[in-house]
C-alpha cells in the first residue's frame, strides 16, 4: 500500500503539471537537474506484436519487456501517419499533419511558426539533444528546431541512409552524461527495423528466415545497453523514459509489403511504454491514444507551456481520468501525393476502426483483429458516427519541393517514391486498396532499380499494363533508360510521365541533361526553368541552370542562377565554386577567390575548388598559399594532372626544386594526351632541374 500511495502521489503531481499544455502559464519552478530528465526513444517501423509485453512469444525484446514491468503500457496507441517524417513531426509538435504540414517523407518541411516541443523545453532551461538514426529525419526537414544538438552527421556522407542503433545510443549517452548539471531532454531515433532488413551478427544468423525480426532483436539489445548505462549513471529511476514506435510494418498483410499506404493496425497501432520519474509499478491503459499526445505529455512532465495542440496529455488517463472514448486519428496521403489517388483517414476506438475511403471500411477489432471482415454495411450508423469524429478534411496534399538527386536516391534505397501526381476527380476516386497490385509492382521496381535494372523494368512494365496512365511508373522506367544511356527512350518516357500529370524535378533535370548532350541548349534551359518553377527553388536545378547559362556565355544569368542555388541550399559547395569561376571569367578576381573559399568552407576536400583557389594565388604571385591549396587538391585526388602541374610551378617559385621535379615527373606520367604542350614543358623543366642538381 505504501508503494501504491507513493505512485499515486507522483501521478497526482504530474497530472497537475498537465495544465501547462492547455495554454495556461506554468506556476512551477524550474526543474532540478537530474530529477526531470526526459528520454524519448522512437523506434522506426516497430510492430507492437513483436514485443513480449504486447503478446509476442518470439522472445525478440527482452530489454523492452523488462522495461514494461516498470512502465505504463498503452495497448491502443495509434500513430497519425505510417511514415517516418510526418509521424515524428506529430510526436514532436503535438499537431496533426494538416497543421504541421508534413504529409509524407518527400517534398515537405515543418511549417514555419509551428512551435516544437524542443523549443518549449529549451525555453524552460532544458538541454535538448537529438540523435538520429535514419536519413528521413535530416535537420533540413525542420525537426531540428529547438535542439541544442541535432546529431544527424552520418547523413552528410554521400549515399548514407542510416546508422546502427548502437552508434545512436553511444552518441546519446555521451551527451546525456555531459548534462548532469541541468535538466535535459534526449531524443533517440533508432531506424534499424526499417527496410531493407539487414540485421548484424549474431542477429542475422539467429533470424535467418525472418530478417525483420532480426532487426527488432538487435534494436532491443541496443535499447538494453541504453537502459544499463542510465542505471549505472543513477539516472534511470529519476528520469521519465518513453519508448514508442513511429509506425509498424505490414510485412505483406493486406497486400502491402512495408508501410505508408494503408491504415490497418499492422502499421498504425504502435507500442507505447511510459516510465514516469520514480515510478516502479506497471499498469496498462486500454483507452485509444495518439502519438500526438506525447508532446503535451512531455510538456506536462517538464512544466512547460506548449500552446494549442491536437494531442492531449496522457497523465490524466494514467490516473484514471481523461476521456477513454476519444477516437484516435490516423491518415495516409502517400498515394494521394504520389499518384493522385484518394487519401485514407481513420478513426479508431478500443474496439472499432472506421477507414474513410471511396469504399469505406469498418472493423470490429475485438473479433477481427486482422481487419479482414468489413462491417460497414451492417453497422452503417456506427460507421457514420466515427466518420463524423474525423477532423475536417484538408483536401489533396502536394509536396512543394520533392527530393532530387541524392536525396531522392536515398528515399528510393529505403523503398520510398518521390514526386507527385496532379490529382483529378477521376484519380481521387481511386481507392488505394483497389490498386494494390499496381503499387506492389511499383514497389518491386523501386526495390530492384539499383541492383537489377532488367527486373525493375519488368516490374514497372507490369504496373503500366495494370494502370496504363500511371505517371510514376513511367518516370521510373525512364530513369532506367536514362541511366543505361538510352536517351531517346528516356526522353519519350519522361514526356509521357509529364503528360500523365506526374511531376518531379528530376524529370525536368534529366530532360535538360538529354537536351544538353544533344546540343539543344535552349531546350535544356527551358527544362531547368520548369524544374525551378516546380520546386520553388531547388539548388540542383538552379546550379545546373547556371552551368547552361555559362555555356550560353550569359554570365549575368549564370551569376543569378548560382546565387539562387546558394539561397536555396547555403550548405552546398558547388554553387559557390561555380560562382567563383563566373567571377574569374568576368575579371573579378577578389570575388572569385572569396567564393572559392566559401566552397571550401563547406567541403574542404573539394579538389577543383582547391585547384582554382591555388591558381588564383599563383596568378597573384603568392606561391606559398598556392602550393598549400594545390597540395590539398592532390590529397583528395593524387593524380589530378592540372594540380600537379600547378604545384610544380609553385614549388619552383619557392625554390623547392626536388618537390617541383617530383610533381613534374608525376604530371608527365598521368596527364592525358591532349595536354601535349604542357607535357613538353614539364619534360623541359625536368631536364633543367636535373642540370641544377
N, C-alpha and C positions, 0 to 999 in steps of 0.2 A: 504493500500500500504506500509506503514512503516513496518508493521509486515512481509509482503511478502519480502521486501528488506532485512530485518534482517535475515529472514530464508535463503534467497538466499546467503547472505554473509557467514553464518555458513556453508552451503553446499560447497561453493567455497573453504573455508579454509580446510574443511575436505577432499575434493577431492584432494587438493594439497598434503595432507599427504599420499595419496594412493601411491605416488611414492616409499615410503619405502618398499612396498610389492613387487615391481618388482626388488628387489635386489639392488636398489640404496641406498647409505648411507643417513641416515636421517640428515637433517640440522636443525632440530627443537630442541629447548631447552627442557629439561626435563619438564614434565607436572607439573602444580601446584597441590598441594593436593586438592582433592575435585572437581577440575574442569575437571579432566579426569578420574573420577571413572567410571568403566565399570562393568556392571552387566549382566551376561548371565544366563537366566533361560531356561533350557531344560526340557520339559515335555515329559515323556515317553508315547508312544502309543496314542497320541492325534490326532484324525482325524480332518482335517481342517473344515469339515462340521458340527462339533459340536459347533463352535464359531458363535455367532451372527454376528460378523464382517465378517464372511465368508458365511453368508446367512442362518444360522440356526434360526429357530423360536422356539426352545425348551426352551430358556431362561436359559441355563446352565452356561453361562460365563459372568455375568455382570461386573466383575472386568476387564477381558481382553477386553471386548467390550468398556468399558470406556477408557482403556489404548489405544486402537486402534484409539480413537478420537484424540490422540495427537502423533500418530506414523505413520511410513511408513508401509503400508501393501503390502506384496508381494503375489500376487494372484496365482502365478505358481511356488512356491518354491518346490524343489524336494530333498528328501533325497537320498544319494547314495546307501544306503543299508537299507532295512527294518528290521534291527536287532540292538539291543541296543549298544553293544560294538563297532562293526565296524562303525556304524553311528556316534557315539561320537568321535571315533578316527579320522574320516574325519573332523568333525567340529573343532576339537582342533589342527589339523595339516594343514588343507587346502589341503590334499592329497587324491587322490582316493585310494580305498583299495588295488589295485595292488602295490602301492608304500609304504603305511604304513604297509602292510602285515597282516591286520586283516580282515578275510573274514566272520567269524561267531562269536558267543559268546563262542565257545568251541575250545580249542586247539591252540589259537593264542595269541600272545603278541606283543605290539608295537615294530616294528623293531628298533634295535639299530642304532644309527646315525640319526634317524628322529628327527628333531627339532620341539618341541611343541610350541604352542602359549604362554603357560605359561612361558616356558624358555625364550622366546624372551622378554616378558613383564617384567619378573623379572630382566633380564639384563638391562632393561631401568629404573629400580628403582621402579617398581610397587611391592606392596604387592600382593601376589597371594593366594587365598583361594578357595578350592573346597569342596562342601558339598553334599554328595552322598546319594541318596535315595534307590538304588537297588543294589543287590549283583553282577550283571553282570559287574559293573564298579569298582570292588575292585582294590586297588592300585597294586596288584600283576600282573595285566594285562598291566601295564606300563603307564597308563594315568596320574599318579601322578607326572610325571617328570615335574619339573619347579614350582610346587606348594609349597609355604611355609607351608601351612596347607592343608592336604588332609583328610577330615573327613569322614572316612568310618568305624569308630569303631564299629558300630552296627553289621557289617558283621563278626566280630570276635567272636560273640556269636554263639554257636553251633546251627545250624538249622535256623538262622535268614536269611531272604532273602530280606527284605525291612524295611523301617521305614516310618512313615506317613509324609506327606508334611509339616505339622505344625512343626514337630521336625526339619526337614531340615531348614525351614525358621528361627526358633528360633536360631539354631546354626549359621546360616549365618549372621543374623543381629547383633548378639553379636560380631562376628568377624569384621564385617563392621564398627561397632561403635568404635572399637579399632584402626582403620586405618585412623582416621581423619587427622593425620599429614602428610600423604603421599598418593600419588595416589594408587588406588587399583583395582584389577580385582577379582571379586567374581563370581564363577560359582555354581549355584544351580541346582541339578538334582532331579526332582520330579517324582517318579516312580508310583504313585498311579493308574493311568488308566490302567496299565499293568495287565493282567490276573494273578491270579484269581481275579475277581471283587468282592471286599468286602468293599464297602463304609461304613464309620462310620455313626452313628446317627448325625443329623436327615436326612442325605442324603440317607441312606439306605431305610428309610420309604417313603421318598418323591419320590424315583425312584425304588420302589419295583419290578416292572416288567422290569426294564432296569438298572441293576447294573453298567454296564459300564458308563452310563450317570451319575449315582450317583457318581462314582469316579471322573468323569470330573468336576462335580459341586463342589465337595469337594476340588479338587485341585485348581480350580478357586478361591474359598474362601480363601485358604491359600495364593495364589498369591496376592489377595487383601490385606491381612494383611501385606505382604511384602511391597507392594506399600505404604500403610498407614504409616508404620514405616519410610520408606525413606522420605516421605513427612514431617513427624514430625521432622525428623533429618535434614531437609533442604538439602537433598542430591538428591532428585528425579529430580528436574528441571535441575540441573547441570550435572547429570550423563548421560552416554549412557546406555540405558536399552534395551536388546534384549530378546525376548521370541520366542522360536522355539520348535517344536516337533522333536524328533529323527526319528519317523515314525508314521504311523497311525495304523489302525486295520481293518481287513476285516469284522469281525462280520458275517461271513457266505457268503459274496459275492464271487462269482466265486468258491464256494465250500470250501473256506479257512476259518477256524474257527478264526484264530488270525492273524499272520503275519509271514514273513520270506521267504515264498516260492515264491509268485507271485509279479509282478511289476505293478499292477493296481493302480489307483490313491487312492483307499481306504487306501493303505499302504505307497505309496511313495510321494504323494502330502501332504505337511505339512504346517501348519500355521507358518508364519514368520512375526513378528512385530518388528520394529526397531524404538526406540525413540532416536534421536540424542541430544547431550547436548544443552540445551537452546531452542530447537525447540518445538513448540506447535501446528503447523498446521498438519493436517492429509493429506495423499495422498496415492494413490495406484500405484504400479508398476506391470504391467501385463506381462512384459518380463519373460521368464523362468530363474530361478536362482537355484543354487545348495547350499546345506548346506555346501559344501566345501568352499563356498565364505565367510563364517563367519570369519574364521581365518584371511584372508587378510583384511577383512573389519575392524575387531577389531584392527589389527596391524596398519592400516591406522589411526584409531582414536587415537591410542597411539603414533604414530610417530616412530614406531619401524620397523626394517628390519626383514622380515620373511624368505626371500630366495625364491627359485623357488618352486612354488606350483601349483596345478591344479586349485584351486579356483581363483576367481578374486574379487577385492574389489567391493562392491555394490555401493560405493559412486558415481562413475560416472553415473550409471544408475539412481540414485536418482535425479541427477541434469539434467537428460535428455540426457546424453551422453552414452558411453558404447556400447555394442553390444546386441541389443534387440532380435536378431535372433539366438543367440548361443543356440543349443540344450542342455538341461540338461541331465546328465547321471545318470543311476541307474543300479544296478546289484543285483542278488541273486545267491550266490554259496552255499546256505544252503543245498539243496538236492544233489548238486554235492559232497559236503563233506560227508554228511551222507550216501547217497545211491549210489553214483557214477553216478547219472543222469546228464543230461545236465545242465550247468549253464544257467541263463537267464540274458540278458543285454538289456537295453532300452535307447532310445534317445527320449526326449520329447521336443516339441516346445510348443508355446502357444496354437496351435490348434491340432497338430498331435502327436501321440506316436507310435513309432516302437519298437517291442519287438523281439529281436533276440533269436530264439529257433529252435529246429528241425522242428516245424511247426510255422513259423514266424507269427507275428500279426501286424496289423496296424489299429489304431483307430482315427476317427475324433472326437476330444473331444468337439467340438462345438455342433455337432448334436447328439453325442452318448457319453455323459459323463459317462455312466455306463459301457462303453467299452464291449459291447456285440456283435457288428457287425464288424467282421474282414474285412477290406477293402484291404488286402494285394494283392489280385488277380487283382482287378480292378484299383489299384494305384501302380503298380509294380515299376514304375520309382521313385515315391516319397519314397517308402519303401527302394529301393536300395540307394538312396541318404542319407537317415537317417542312414542306416546301415554303410555307409562309414564314417559318423560322429562319430561313436563309437570309443573309443580308441582301440589300438591294444589288442587283446585277450591275456590273460596270462596263458591259459591252466587250468588244474584242480588245485584246492586249497585244499591241505590236511593239516589238523591241526596237528601240530607236537607233542603237549602234551595235549591230551584230558583230560578233568576234570575227576578226580577219587574220589571215596569215597564220603565225604560230599559235595564237590564242585559239583560233578555230580548229587547228590540228590537235591541240591539247584536248579540246572538248571531244573531238572525234575519237581520240585514243581512249577516252573514258566511256564511249558509247553514246555520246550526245550529238545531236544535229544542231546546226546553227543556221540562221536565216529566218525568213518569214514569207508567208503567202498572203497576199492581199485578199481578204475574205469576200465572198459574195453571199447572197441569200441562199444560193444552191449549196455552196460548200459549208455554210454554217448549219445547214440542216443535216449534215453528215454526222452520225453518231460514231465516235471512235471505235466502239465495240463492233460495229458493223464492218469496219475496215481493218480489223486487227491483223488479218493475213497480209494486207498491204504493208502495214507498219513492221511486221515481223521480217518481211523480205528486205525492207529498207534497213532495219537494224542489222540484219545479217550482212548486207552490203557494206554498211559503215564499218562493221567489225572486221571484215575481210580486206578493206581497201588498202591498208598498209602492208599486209603480208601475202595476200592472194588476190591480185587485181583481176585475174580472169574469173575467179569465183565471185568476187564482188560485182563484176559486170553482169554475170548471170543472175545473181540475186536481184539486182536493180532492174534488169530487164523483166524478170518475173513480176516485180512490183508494178511496172508500167503495163504489163499485159492485164493485170487485175484492175489498174486505175490509170488509164491512158493519159489523163490530164494532170498527173502528179508532177508538179514542177520540181519538188525536192529530189525525186528520183532522177529526173532529167539532169539536174545540176550535178549530182554525184557521178552519174555516167560521164558527163562532160569533163569532170575533174580527172577521171581515169584516162580519158583520151588525151587531155592536156598534158598530164604527167608522162604519157607514153610518146609524146611528140606528134600525135595525130591531130594537127592544129585545125585543119578544115573541119574534121569531125567534131572537135571540141567547140569550135565557133558555132556550128549549127546547133549543137546541143545546148549551149548557153542561150542562144537566141530563142530556142523553143521553151526553155525554162522561163525566160522573161515573158514570153507570150502567154505562158500559163500562170502569170501573175506572181511568180516566185521572185523574191528579192534577196540578194546577198551581195555585199561589196566585192567579194572575191570573184563573182560572176563578171562584174564590170572590169575589175583589175586584170583578170585573165584575158578578157576580150581585148583590153588595151595592150597586153603583152603580145597577143597574137598579131594585132594590127601593127605594132611596132616592128616585130620581126618581118612583117611583110612590107615594111616601108611606108605604111599609111599613118603618118604621124598625126594628121588631123583627126582621123578616126580614133586613134589611141587617146588623144587629148579629150575627145568628146566622151569616150567611155569612162575615163578617170573623173571627168566632171560629174558624170552620173553617179559614180561611186561616192564622191564627196557629198553630193546632194542627198544621197540615200542615207548616209551615216550622220549627217550634220557635222562632219569634221573628223574623218578617220586619218590618223597620222600616216599610215602606209599609203593610202590613196593620195594624200597631199604630197608626200615625198616623191612618189612615182610621177605625179603630175609635174612637179618641179624638174625632174630629170627629162621629161618630154619637152618642157619649155626650154630647157638648156640646149637640147638637140635642135630645137627650132630657132636657137640664137635669140630668144626673147628673155634677156637677163632680168628685166624688171618683173615679168610674170613668174619666172623661176624663183626669184627672191621672195615674192609674195607667197608662193606655194610652200617653199621651205619654211618660211616664218609661220605659216598656218599649221604646218606639221608640228613645229615646236610647240605652238599654243595648244594643239590637241593632245600631245604627249610629251611634256617637258623632260621626261627622264630618258627619252630615246636619243641615241648619239648620232645616228645617220643624218638627220636633217641639219644638225649643226655643222657636220663635216661638209655636206653638200653646199650649205650656205657659205662656208669658208671658201670653197672653190669658186663660187659665183663672185664673191667679193674680190678674190685674186684676179679673176678674169676682167673684172671691172676696174682694176687698178687700185683697189682699196686694201692695201697690204696689212695695215694695222687691224682693220676689221676682220680680214681673213684669218690672221693669227689668233685673234680673240675667239672667233667661232671654233677654230680647231682646238683650242684649249678647252672650250666648253664641251666639245665632243669627247675629249679625253677625260674630262672630269666625270663623265657618265660611263665611259668604257676605257679605262687606262690601257687595255691591251689592244686597242683598235689599231692595227698595223698601218692602214692607209692614212689615218689621221696623224699618227706619229711621223710617218714619212713626209707628209705635206708640211707639217709644223717644222720638221728639220730642214726641209728645203727653203722655207721662209727664213729661218735663222741663217742658213748658209748664204742666201742672197743678201742678207743684211750684214754679212761679214762677221757673224757670231758663231765661229766653228765649234766652240765648246758645248753650248746647248744644242747645236745641230747634231753633234756626234752622239750626245746622250739620247736625243729623240730617235736618231737612226738606230741606235742600239736597242731601244725599246721596241721599235718596229721589228727588228730582227729577232728579238726574244720571242715575239709572237709568231713570226714566220721566218725561220732561219735561212731559207733560200729565196728571200724577197730580193730579186735581182736589182731593182731600182734603188732599194735601201742599201745594198752592198756597195753599189757604185757611189752613192752619195756619202756613205760612211767613209769610204776610201778617200774621197776628196776632203772631207772634214778632218780626217786624221792627218793627211798631208799638210793642211794649213796649220795644224797644231804641232807639227814636227814628229808625229808618231809614225815613223816610217815603216816599222815592222807591221803595225796594225794595218796601215794602208796597203802594204803589199799583200797581206793575207786576204783582205777584203777584195782587192782586185782579182786575185787568183780565184777566189770562190765565185766572183761575178762571172769570170770567163767560163767557168765550169757549168753554171746554171742558167746563164742568160739565153733567151730564145734567139733563133737566127735573125729575126727582124731587127735585133739590136747590133747589127754588124758593125756600124761605125763606132758605137760605144765599146764593143769588144776589142776593136782595133786600138782604140785609145787606151783601154785598160792594159793591153799587152805592151804597148809602147811605154806606159807608165811603169809596168813591172820591170822592163828592161832597164829603164833609167834608175829605178830603185836598186836593182841588182848591182849596177855600176857604183852606187854610193855606199854599198855595204862595207 
